[in-house]
Amino acid sequence: MSKRFRAGLLRKISGNWKNFMTDYIDLALRYGGFTSLDRVYLERVLAGLTEEQRLTFITPPPSVINAYFAELYQKKSPEAATAYFLEISQALNLWNPEPSFAESKPFIRLNLSGKSYGFCYEGAELGLVFAEQAEPVTPALLFEIAQVFPQYLVYEEAGRIYMKPLEEASPVLDSQALTALTDWQQLADGRQRVVGYNQDEVSQLAQTYSGRKYYHSQNRSAMIYII
């Protein structure tokens, strides 16, 4: 290997390493609560860590993530809060398909009907809600989650509670009154919807239709989409 080639290779490796480290430092400054005054410290500490250890080091503690999520939820909107958590989950690889209160990765804590639950993203925009202790998944629970996160559709699959983004409203092709408070609707995109002001009644009437049930809450109305 010639001296010129060796020197060029070393410069390339050095440049790639600096860019690699810069990526982690930028993540730490943007999401980890570090400031520009911490840059030298970060370079020294991160240099001796594996990739997984670097992400763990620059990830804010769960208490900080939860506090910021709650502040965004209260002062801005549920959409702003979940957008923040989705962004940080993607940036710091907080996806967690098997979450638990052992908290291997940070998650958002929820109080649902006086019981402890958590919320995280499995990946992309697919959310997971899970209980600290085993709890039955009931329509009342799914509607409660839908009220907390009105920008999502909530559903059960294999005993797990998932949330996926609410799609754009589809025109109603047909509508029939089932009771004084509850209507059945046929949507242009092929979905059916049972909507009313009494969630117990909506839940009961929706069971007469076959298909997966997706729970949604909007403007004091309880809705179940059927696909």
Backbone as CSV, one residue per row, in Angstrom:
resi,resn,N_x,N_y,N_z,CA_x,CA_y,CA_z,C_x,C_y,C_z
1,MET,0.851,-1.190,0.000,0.000,0.000,0.000,0.892,1.248,0.000
2,SER,0.706,2.131,-0.980,1.535,3.324,-1.072,1.200,4.298,0.053
3,LYS,2.159,5.183,0.366,1.931,6.186,1.405,0.780,7.111,1.033
4,ARG,0.710,7.464,-0.262,-0.360,8.363,-0.708,-1.724,7.703,-0.548
5,PHE,-1.824,6.420,-0.951,-3.087,5.698,-0.830,-3.482,5.554,0.647
6,ARG,-2.472,5.220,1.499,-2.742,5.050,2.914,-3.228,6.368,3.531
7,ALA,-2.586,7.439,3.158,-2.978,8.742,3.698,-4.402,9.106,3.269
8,GLY,-4.713,8.815,1.991,-6.066,9.101,1.509,-7.105,8.265,2.215
9,LEU,-6.786,6.986,2.463,-7.715,6.103,3.145,-7.948,6.567,4.573
10,LEU,-6.886,6.972,5.244,-7.017,7.449,6.620,-7.860,8.719,6.682
11,ARG,-7.683,9.605,5.703,-8.492,10.831,5.666,-9.964,10.492,5.464
12,LYS,-10.229,9.503,4.584,-11.614,9.104,4.324,-12.247,8.495,5.567
13,ILE,-11.504,7.595,6.241,-12.024,6.971,7.461,-12.267,8.025,8.528
14,SER,-11.297,8.939,8.654,-11.432,10.004,9.652,-12.640,10.879,9.360
15,GLY,-12.836,11.212,8.057,-13.984,12.044,7.693,-15.298,11.350,7.959
16,ASN,-15.367,10.045,7.606,-16.596,9.284,7.865,-16.880,9.195,9.355
17,TRP,-15.841,8.999,10.158,-16.024,8.904,11.611,-16.537,10.230,12.177
18,LYS,-15.978,11.341,11.684,-16.434,12.646,12.175,-17.898,12.866,11.812
19,ASN,-18.267,12.507,10.580,-19.668,12.649,10.178,-20.566,11.753,11.010
20,PHE,-20.092,10.522,11.265,-20.844,9.571,12.081,-21.079,10.132,13.476
21,MET,-20.019,10.682,14.090,-20.138,11.248,15.423,-21.011,12.490,15.416
22,THR,-20.881,13.293,14.341,-21.695,14.509,14.249,-23.178,14.177,14.256
23,ASP,-23.565,13.071,13.596,-24.967,12.668,13.578,-25.479,12.437,14.998
24,TYR,-24.715,11.723,15.805,-25.133,11.446,17.178,-25.150,12.716,18.021
25,ILE,-24.168,13.562,17.817,-24.121,14.818,18.584,-25.299,15.707,18.208
26,ASP,-25.633,15.755,16.927,-26.798,16.542,16.500,-28.080,16.004,17.131
27,LEU,-28.215,14.668,17.194,-29.377,14.068,17.844,-29.418,14.434,19.321
28,ALA,-28.258,14.398,19.970,-28.190,14.732,21.396,-28.591,16.182,21.639
29,LEU,-28.139,17.082,20.772,-28.471,18.500,20.929,-29.940,18.767,20.647
30,ARG,-30.505,18.015,19.702,-31.897,18.266,19.314,-32.893,17.618,20.259
31,TYR,-32.602,16.389,20.688,-33.595,15.639,21.456,-33.180,15.316,22.890
32,GLY,-31.883,15.326,23.172,-31.429,14.796,24.453,-31.315,15.788,25.588
33,GLY,-31.613,17.057,25.319,-31.511,18.056,26.380,-30.112,18.624,26.547
34,PHE,-29.172,18.235,25.679,-27.825,18.779,25.723,-27.780,20.112,24.976
35,THR,-26.766,20.942,25.277,-26.583,22.217,24.591,-25.238,22.211,23.866
36,SER,-24.986,23.268,23.116,-23.737,23.355,22.371,-22.522,23.354,23.290
37,LEU,-22.708,23.753,24.541,-21.605,23.737,25.501,-21.179,22.307,25.843
38,ASP,-22.041,21.338,25.524,-21.748,19.940,25.838,-21.053,19.209,24.687
39,ARG,-20.767,19.903,23.601,-20.274,19.223,22.401,-18.970,18.465,22.650
40,VAL,-18.001,19.090,23.293,-16.719,18.422,23.544,-16.924,17.222,24.460
41,TYR,-17.744,17.399,25.479,-18.053,16.291,26.394,-18.697,15.136,25.649
42,LEU,-19.648,15.449,24.766,-20.327,14.411,23.999,-19.350,13.673,23.086
43,GLU,-18.475,14.400,22.417,-17.497,13.766,21.534,-16.637,12.777,22.312
44,ARG,-16.212,13.156,23.497,-15.341,12.291,24.295,-16.086,11.060,24.778
45,VAL,-17.311,11.248,25.306,-18.053,10.125,25.870,-18.560,9.184,24.777
46,LEU,-19.134,9.721,23.723,-19.731,8.883,22.686,-18.697,8.080,21.923
47,ALA,-17.467,8.582,21.849,-16.429,7.891,21.095,-16.150,6.501,21.645
48,GLY,-16.361,6.303,22.923,-16.062,5.016,23.533,-17.233,4.079,23.661
49,LEU,-18.365,4.408,23.013,-19.578,3.616,23.161,-19.956,2.923,21.859
50,THR,-20.721,1.852,21.970,-21.290,1.202,20.793,-22.459,2.042,20.288
51,GLU,-22.960,1.692,19.105,-24.085,2.450,18.538,-25.292,2.401,19.468
52,GLU,-25.615,1.232,19.991,-26.760,1.100,20.892,-26.547,1.899,22.169
53,GLN,-25.329,1.878,22.685,-25.025,2.634,23.903,-25.113,4.139,23.660
54,ARG,-24.716,4.581,22.470,-24.811,6.016,22.153,-26.260,6.477,22.169
55,LEU,-27.138,5.688,21.530,-28.554,6.062,21.505,-29.129,6.088,22.914
56,THR,-28.758,5.107,23.722,-29.243,5.070,25.101,-28.753,6.292,25.874
57,PHE,-27.500,6.662,25.672,-26.916,7.783,26.406,-27.594,9.105,26.074
58,ILE,-27.907,9.335,24.787,-28.465,10.629,24.392,-29.989,10.679,24.502
59,THR,-30.633,9.539,24.797,-32.089,9.531,24.956,-32.478,10.159,26.287
60,PRO,-33.402,11.133,26.292,-33.822,11.729,27.558,-34.458,10.677,28.468
61,PRO,-34.396,10.875,29.785,-35.050,9.927,30.690,-36.557,9.939,30.490
62,PRO,-37.231,8.843,30.827,-38.687,8.766,30.651,-39.442,9.918,31.297
63,SER,-38.973,10.384,32.463,-39.667,11.479,33.148,-39.665,12.750,32.312
64,VAL,-38.564,13.011,31.610,-38.469,14.211,30.769,-39.379,14.077,29.551
65,ILE,-39.349,12.915,28.908,-40.201,12.686,27.747,-41.675,12.805,28.134
66,ASN,-42.051,12.222,29.255,-43.441,12.290,29.705,-43.861,13.716,30.060
67,ALA,-42.975,14.462,30.688,-43.302,15.839,31.064,-43.517,16.709,29.830
68,TYR,-42.646,16.553,28.831,-42.782,17.347,27.626,-44.024,16.930,26.837
69,PHE,-44.294,15.628,26.798,-45.505,15.127,26.131,-46.748,15.733,26.783
70,ALA,-46.795,15.716,28.124,-47.958,16.252,28.848,-48.120,17.750,28.603
71,GLU,-46.999,18.463,28.551,-47.067,19.908,28.314,-47.616,20.202,26.920
72,LEU,-47.135,19.476,25.920,-47.643,19.670,24.566,-49.122,19.307,24.480
73,TYR,-49.503,18.223,25.141,-50.898,17.774,25.114,-51.815,18.846,25.708
74,GLN,-51.414,19.418,26.831,-52.264,20.376,27.536,-52.261,21.758,26.890
75,LYS,-51.090,22.205,26.434,-50.970,23.571,25.935,-51.199,23.686,24.437
76,LYS,-50.977,22.591,23.702,-51.201,22.618,22.257,-52.343,21.685,21.874
77,SER,-52.057,20.414,21.752,-53.095,19.473,21.318,-52.595,18.045,21.448
78,PRO,-53.510,17.071,21.451,-53.073,15.673,21.405,-52.214,15.382,20.177
79,GLU,-52.548,16.010,19.050,-51.780,15.792,17.827,-50.330,16.259,17.992
80,ALA,-50.139,17.414,18.632,-48.781,17.929,18.840,-47.985,17.008,19.755
81,ALA,-48.646,16.481,20.773,-47.961,15.597,21.725,-47.521,14.299,21.059
82,THR,-48.419,13.670,20.318,-48.053,12.405,19.672,-47.064,12.633,18.528
83,ALA,-47.136,13.781,17.860,-46.167,14.091,16.804,-44.764,14.179,17.391
84,TYR,-44.636,14.800,18.572,-43.340,14.875,19.242,-42.835,13.482,19.596
85,PHE,-43.701,12.662,20.177,-43.263,11.341,20.616,-42.932,10.449,19.416
86,LEU,-43.682,10.595,18.338,-43.382,9.835,17.122,-42.034,10.248,16.546
87,GLU,-41.772,11.544,16.535,-40.514,12.055,15.983,-39.317,11.565,16.794
88,ILE,-39.427,11.637,18.114,-38.295,11.222,18.947,-38.138,9.697,18.914
89,SER,-39.250,8.981,18.758,-39.174,7.523,18.644,-38.428,7.118,17.382
90,GLN,-38.682,7.832,16.297,-38.013,7.537,15.040,-36.541,7.938,15.099
91,ALA,-36.270,9.114,15.657,-34.900,9.615,15.683,-33.994,8.784,16.584
92,LEU,-34.531,8.309,17.722,-33.714,7.618,18.718,-34.028,6.129,18.806
93,ASN,-34.757,5.627,17.818,-35.064,4.194,17.735,-35.743,3.695,19.013
94,LEU,-36.840,4.357,19.364,-37.604,3.952,20.545,-38.741,3.006,20.181
95,TRP,-38.789,2.531,18.927,-39.817,1.552,18.548,-39.761,0.384,19.527
96,ASN,-40.934,-0.114,19.912,-40.952,-1.193,20.895,-42.151,-2.106,20.661
97,PRO,-41.968,-3.218,19.946,-43.083,-4.129,19.672,-43.494,-4.972,20.870
98,GLU,-42.658,-5.013,21.903,-42.981,-5.808,23.096,-42.764,-4.960,24.348
99,PRO,-43.572,-3.928,24.519,-43.353,-3.020,25.657,-43.838,-3.614,26.970
100,SER,-43.273,-3.122,28.059,-43.725,-3.496,29.398,-43.271,-2.420,30.363
101,PHE,-43.763,-2.496,31.589,-43.379,-1.510,32.589,-41.983,-1.772,33.141
102,ALA,-41.298,-2.807,32.634,-39.876,-2.965,32.930,-39.087,-1.822,32.289
103,GLU,-39.707,-1.182,31.289,-39.209,0.045,30.653,-37.796,-0.098,30.099
104,SER,-37.655,-1.040,29.182,-36.382,-1.150,28.473,-36.172,0.063,27.570
105,LYS,-37.286,0.656,27.131,-37.252,1.910,26.387,-38.337,2.826,26.948
106,PRO,-38.135,4.155,26.905,-39.140,5.070,27.449,-40.485,4.929,26.743
107,PHE,-41.554,5.119,27.499,-42.897,5.149,26.927,-43.703,6.215,27.658
108,ILE,-44.885,6.513,27.128,-45.764,7.507,27.724,-46.708,6.819,28.699
109,ARG,-46.773,7.330,29.909,-47.640,6.740,30.930,-49.046,7.332,30.847
110,LEU,-50.035,6.468,30.967,-51.439,6.865,30.902,-52.172,6.352,32.132
111,ASN,-53.159,7.121,32.554,-54.063,6.675,33.614,-55.433,6.492,32.984
112,LEU,-55.860,5.257,32.860,-57.140,4.946,32.225,-58.027,4.238,33.232
113,SER,-59.125,4.877,33.569,-60.058,4.339,34.572,-59.345,4.022,35.879
114,GLY,-58.396,4.878,36.253,-57.694,4.710,37.511,-56.620,3.644,37.501
115,LYS,-56.279,3.106,36.334,-55.272,2.047,36.245,-54.125,2.494,35.338
116,SER,-52.953,1.901,35.577,-51.734,2.313,34.876,-51.595,1.618,33.527
117,TYR,-51.425,2.438,32.508,-51.181,1.943,31.156,-49.986,2.686,30.565
118,GLY,-49.463,2.146,29.504,-48.402,2.803,28.771,-48.744,2.914,27.299
119,PHE,-48.076,3.838,26.624,-48.280,4.041,25.189,-46.909,4.205,24.536
120,CYS,-46.696,3.453,23.459,-45.459,3.591,22.689,-45.795,3.336,21.224
121,TYR,-44.799,3.455,20.374,-44.969,3.123,18.963,-44.259,1.814,18.662
122,GLU,-44.979,0.926,17.985,-44.360,-0.325,17.541,-43.441,-0.062,16.360
123,GLY,-43.848,0.882,15.532,-43.077,1.267,14.362,-43.923,2.188,13.511
124,ALA,-43.255,2.983,12.661,-43.967,3.947,11.822,-44.979,4.710,12.672
125,GLU,-46.266,4.663,12.320,-47.271,5.353,13.129,-48.221,4.370,13.804
126,LEU,-47.780,3.158,14.012,-48.612,2.172,14.679,-48.342,2.224,16.178
127,GLY,-49.354,2.680,16.939,-49.200,2.817,18.376,-49.667,1.576,19.120
128,LEU,-49.108,1.380,20.314,-49.481,0.284,21.191,-49.839,0.849,22.558
129,VAL,-50.952,0.393,23.113,-51.325,0.741,24.483,-51.319,-0.552,25.289
130,PHE,-50.662,-0.533,26.428,-50.503,-1.758,27.208,-50.684,-1.457,28.694
131,ALA,-51.176,-2.448,29.426,-51.460,-2.281,30.845,-50.283,-2.717,31.696
132,GLU,-50.133,-2.090,32.870,-49.090,-2.527,33.805,-49.412,-3.922,34.331
133,GLN,-50.669,-4.136,34.670,-51.154,-5.448,35.087,-52.175,-5.920,34.049
134,ALA,-52.301,-7.207,33.888,-53.234,-7.736,32.890,-54.647,-7.230,33.147
135,GLU,-55.257,-6.663,32.132,-56.617,-6.121,32.229,-57.415,-6.562,31.010
136,PRO,-58.720,-6.788,31.173,-59.539,-7.143,30.004,-59.666,-5.964,29.051
137,VAL,-59.708,-6.263,27.765,-59.890,-5.219,26.748,-61.377,-5.122,26.454
138,THR,-61.990,-4.043,26.870,-63.431,-3.847,26.725,-63.713,-2.680,25.777
139,PRO,-64.925,-2.626,25.206,-65.283,-1.466,24.387,-65.152,-0.152,25.159
140,ALA,-65.491,-0.162,26.460,-65.374,1.056,27.262,-63.926,1.529,27.325
141,LEU,-62.986,0.601,27.472,-61.570,0.961,27.498,-61.123,1.511,26.148
142,LEU,-61.536,0.872,25.066,-61.147,1.327,23.733,-61.701,2.722,23.447
143,PHE,-62.927,2.976,23.889,-63.495,4.317,23.714,-62.758,5.340,24.575
144,GLU,-62.342,4.951,25.768,-61.607,5.878,26.630,-60.283,6.278,25.978
145,ILE,-59.595,5.309,25.399,-58.350,5.613,24.692,-58.635,6.514,23.486
146,ALA,-59.718,6.226,22.781,-60.093,7.044,21.619,-60.394,8.481,22.023
147,GLN,-60.915,8.683,23.230,-61.166,10.039,23.718,-59.862,10.769,24.036
148,VAL,-58.880,10.032,24.541,-57.575,10.629,24.852,-56.835,10.995,23.570
149,PHE,-56.962,10.149,22.556,-56.260,10.345,21.283,-57.266,10.382,20.130
150,PRO,-57.991,11.489,19.961,-59.046,11.552,18.937,-58.519,11.535,17.504
151,GLN,-57.211,11.661,17.328,-56.627,11.631,15.985,-56.302,10.219,15.523
152,TYR,-56.644,9.231,16.370,-56.354,7.846,16.044,-57.621,6.998,16.044
153,LEU,-57.537,5.877,15.327,-58.517,4.806,15.454,-57.917,3.749,16.367
154,VAL,-58.729,3.271,17.308,-58.252,2.332,18.322,-58.905,0.981,18.073
155,TYR,-58.108,-0.077,18.136,-58.675,-1.401,17.883,-57.898,-2.477,18.626
156,GLU,-58.530,-3.632,18.770,-57.910,-4.771,19.431,-57.541,-5.822,18.397
157,GLU,-56.378,-6.412,18.579,-55.956,-7.514,17.714,-55.144,-8.493,18.556
158,ALA,-55.628,-9.721,18.651,-54.943,-10.775,19.416,-54.676,-10.341,20.852
159,GLY,-55.639,-9.646,21.438,-55.520,-9.248,22.829,-54.673,-8.016,23.075
160,ARG,-54.146,-7.416,22.013,-53.342,-6.200,22.144,-54.108,-5.006,21.614
161,ILE,-53.841,-3.837,22.174,-54.538,-2.613,21.788,-53.627,-1.789,20.884
162,TYR,-54.115,-1.525,19.676,-53.353,-0.759,18.704,-54.056,0.563,18.395
163,MET,-53.270,1.517,17.896,-53.810,2.779,17.407,-53.189,3.072,16.049
164,LYS,-54.019,3.464,15.103,-53.499,3.879,13.803,-54.138,5.212,13.430
165,PRO,-53.455,6.026,12.624,-53.962,7.360,12.307,-55.350,7.315,11.671
166,LEU,-56.167,8.267,12.054,-57.499,8.421,11.472,-57.362,8.879,10.026
167,GLU,-58.040,8.190,9.135,-57.982,8.551,7.721,-58.918,9.726,7.432
168,GLU,-58.737,10.308,6.264,-59.603,11.416,5.859,-61.052,10.961,5.816
169,ALA,-61.934,11.891,6.161,-63.358,11.571,6.163,-63.809,11.145,4.767
170,SER,-64.591,10.092,4.717,-65.123,9.593,3.459,-66.600,9.962,3.369
171,PRO,-67.096,10.336,2.191,-68.516,10.702,2.060,-69.445,9.571,2.496
172,VAL,-70.569,9.960,3.062,-71.584,9.000,3.488,-72.512,8.718,2.305
173,LEU,-72.586,7.461,1.882,-73.447,7.085,0.760,-74.861,6.748,1.217
174,ASP,-74.975,6.200,2.419,-76.277,5.769,2.923,-76.267,5.885,4.436
175,SER,-77.407,6.206,5.012,-77.516,6.354,6.463,-78.891,5.896,6.921
176,GLN,-78.900,5.149,8.013,-80.166,4.681,8.581,-80.128,4.866,10.097
177,ALA,-81.247,5.321,10.653,-81.356,5.472,12.098,-81.614,4.106,12.720
178,LEU,-80.745,3.704,13.624,-80.930,2.445,14.334,-81.768,2.650,15.590
179,THR,-81.528,3.788,16.250,-82.322,4.211,17.411,-82.415,5.733,17.344
180,ALA,-83.000,6.315,18.358,-83.114,7.778,18.395,-81.752,8.443,18.510
181,LEU,-80.762,7.725,19.047,-79.449,8.320,19.296,-78.332,7.754,18.432
182,THR,-78.602,6.697,17.683,-77.536,5.998,16.969,-77.913,5.749,15.512
183,ASP,-76.947,5.997,14.605,-77.158,5.798,13.173,-76.145,4.787,12.633
184,TRP,-76.540,4.087,11.574,-75.626,3.270,10.775,-75.359,4.024,9.490
185,GLN,-74.098,4.016,9.029,-73.738,4.723,7.809,-72.876,3.843,6.918
186,GLN,-73.108,3.943,5.631,-72.249,3.294,4.640,-71.374,4.368,4.017
187,LEU,-70.051,4.211,4.094,-69.126,5.213,3.582,-68.660,4.859,2.177
188,ALA,-68.241,5.864,1.442,-67.841,5.678,0.046,-66.609,4.800,-0.085
189,ASP,-65.772,4.746,0.943,-64.561,3.935,0.851,-64.801,2.473,1.208
190,GLY,-66.063,2.097,1.399,-66.400,0.704,1.666,-66.593,0.385,3.136
191,ARG,-66.182,1.300,4.011,-66.347,1.051,5.435,-67.783,1.341,5.876
192,GLN,-68.197,0.678,6.936,-69.445,1.011,7.604,-69.094,1.740,8.903
193,ARG,-70.047,2.514,9.400,-69.814,3.240,10.640,-71.097,3.295,11.460
194,VAL,-70.965,2.963,12.735,-72.066,3.131,13.674,-71.693,4.309,14.564
195,VAL,-72.554,5.317,14.604,-72.226,6.556,15.308,-73.406,6.995,16.159
196,GLY,-73.111,7.451,17.364,-74.171,7.900,18.257,-73.617,8.629,19.461
197,TYR,-74.507,8.963,20.392,-74.106,9.745,21.565,-74.013,8.899,22.831
198,ASN,-74.356,7.639,22.729,-74.257,6.732,23.869,-73.316,5.601,23.472
199,GLN,-72.096,5.595,24.058,-71.098,4.636,23.593,-71.484,3.195,23.899
200,ASP,-72.216,2.968,24.977,-72.659,1.599,25.269,-73.613,1.103,24.190
201,GLU,-74.515,1.980,23.772,-75.472,1.603,22.729,-74.758,1.401,21.399
202,VAL,-73.806,2.293,21.086,-73.036,2.170,19.849,-72.282,0.845,19.838
203,SER,-71.660,0.502,20.954,-70.910,-0.751,21.051,-71.813,-1.954,20.832
204,GLN,-72.969,-1.929,21.480,-73.892,-3.063,21.388,-74.417,-3.227,19.968
205,LEU,-74.809,-2.140,19.332,-75.370,-2.220,17.986,-74.301,-2.598,16.956
206,ALA,-73.059,-2.164,17.178,-71.997,-2.463,16.221,-71.665,-3.951,16.179
207,GLN,-71.961,-4.656,17.259,-71.642,-6.084,17.304,-72.482,-6.902,16.324
208,THR,-73.579,-6.328,15.836,-74.431,-7.051,14.890,-73.836,-7.050,13.471
209,TYR,-72.749,-6.276,13.265,-72.107,-6.200,11.961,-70.769,-6.932,12.025
210,SER,-70.481,-7.727,10.999,-69.234,-8.484,10.977,-68.102,-7.622,10.450
211,GLY,-66.911,-7.896,10.948,-65.737,-7.146,10.540,-64.990,-6.624,11.741
212,ARG,-63.756,-6.184,11.517,-62.962,-5.624,12.612,-63.515,-4.265,13.015
213,LYS,-63.530,-3.998,14.309,-64.094,-2.764,14.843,-62.970,-1.794,15.206
214,TYR,-63.111,-0.557,14.747,-62.158,0.507,15.046,-62.905,1.617,15.786
215,TYR,-62.419,1.976,16.959,-63.117,2.904,17.840,-62.567,4.323,17.670
216,HIS,-63.509,5.275,17.675,-63.145,6.679,17.490,-64.105,7.547,18.292
217,SER,-63.587,8.669,18.763,-64.416,9.609,19.525,-64.187,11.009,18.983
218,GLN,-65.284,11.727,18.728,-65.172,13.071,18.165,-66.401,13.888,18.517
219,ASN,-66.153,15.072,19.080,-67.255,16.000,19.398,-68.375,15.322,20.185
220,ARG,-68.008,14.588,21.208,-68.940,13.886,22.106,-69.685,12.738,21.424
221,SER,-69.306,12.442,20.169,-69.908,11.320,19.468,-69.008,10.090,19.574
222,ALA,-69.625,8.951,19.791,-68.907,7.683,19.799,-69.091,7.034,18.436
223,MET,-68.002,6.558,17.847,-68.063,5.963,16.519,-67.332,4.641,16.496
224,ILE,-67.851,3.707,15.761,-67.144,2.457,15.487,-67.141,2.241,13.982
225,TYR,-65.943,2.223,13.415,-65.784,1.908,11.997,-65.673,0.385,11.872
226,ILE,-66.304,-0.149,10.850,-66.324,-1.612,10.643,-65.740,-1.908,9.266
227,ILE,-64.681,-2.734,9.255,-64.012,-3.050,7.996,-63.994,-4.569,7.822
